[in-house]
């Protein structure tokens, strides 16, 4: 009985894994996250406004822009194009927008 050379099997296995990862990445099923892809929730602070009291904010605008989409506040980052996110509280509840109807469950 002759011995088999394991090198072609090992190379085929490694090539298959690399090929699978490449195809999943190409079609968007796999995303390699970078630290700059996310904004931490604690980067944002709510300033409570009290009638008659002054508060100070910077004159320079933030690099994020908020928009109300389907009753949920969505943030768009102007420095990193394509970076968007929904503003949530510490219990992962989405912050709702005033002035637009909140979406209702379809019955």
N, C-alpha and C positions, 0 to 999 in steps of 0.2 A: 504494500500500500504506500503510495507516494504522499509526501507532506505538501500541504497547500501553502502558498506564500500569502501571509495575512496583509501585506502592504497594500495591494489593490482594494481589499475590503475596507481597510481603515481610511484610505484616501477617498473612496466612494462615500463612506459615512460622513466624513468631514465636509466633502463637497455638497452633499445633500443638505446638511444642516445650514451651511452658508447660503446655499441657493434658496432654501425655504425662508430664511430670515430676510434675504434680499427681496424676494417676491412679496412677502408680507409687508415690508417697509414701503415698497413701491406702490402698492395698492392702498396704503393708508391704514392697514390693520395693526401696524406696529409703529410706535412713536418713541423715539429716544428723547426723554425729557431733559431739558437743560435748566439750570437754576434761574436763568432769566426768563423762562417760559411762564413762571408763576409769580403772582403778587400775593404776599401774605395778608391775611385779613387784618392783622394788627398794624398794617401800614396806614389804615384809615381810622380816623377818630371822629366821632360825632360831637360837634360843639352845640351844647344846649343853649338856645337863645331864651333869655329872660327879658320881658318888657322892661325898658328903662335902664338896662345894664349894657355897657359896651363890651365888645369882644374884638380881638385883633386877629386878622388873618393876613397872610402874605399877599402882596400885589401880583406876584408871579403866579400864573395859573398852573394847575397840576397837569402833568402830561397825559392824564386820562380824561375821557369825555364820557358822560353818562347819557343813556337814551332809554326811554320807556318803550319796551317791546312786549306786547301781549300782557301788559300789566305788571311786568317784572323789570327792575332796574338792571340794565346791562352796561358794563363798563368796557370802553374801547381804549386801548393804549395807543397813543399817537407816536411814541418813540419806536415801538416794536410793532410794525404792521402785522396784522393778523392775530394779535393777542387780544382776546376778548374774554370776558367772564361775567358771571352773575354775582351780584353782591349778596352775601348771605350773612346771617348772624352766627353766634357760636353754636347754635343748635342746628345749623345747616338749613335754616328756613330762609327762603328768598325774600329780599326786601321788595315790597310792592310799591307801585307808583300811584300817586294821587292824580285825579283828572282823567284817568282812563278806566274803563270797566275791567274788573278783574275777570279773567276767564273762568267760566263755570264748567263743571263736569257735564259731558254730553249724556243725555238719558236715552 
